[in-house]
């Protein structure tokens, strides 16, 4: 239990540290892996939101929408939660 909590804290520090450093290419792979592995990993969309708050700028091709990474992270997060629940439910039903 403590080992998983320590891993999650370390990954949170990496995730939010990369959001502060402006490394979106670290936020998304780490966030996707953690959202699949840990239940209720809401830090992924929050880190993307922090990245958008710090570095977000209106973009014309998205109708001057600032929170693009947050929206993408939220959509990915919802897809991962849905897929994870279906995969784990199917695996659980097949084993018994």
Beta strands, then each sheet from edge to edge (+ up, - down):
end
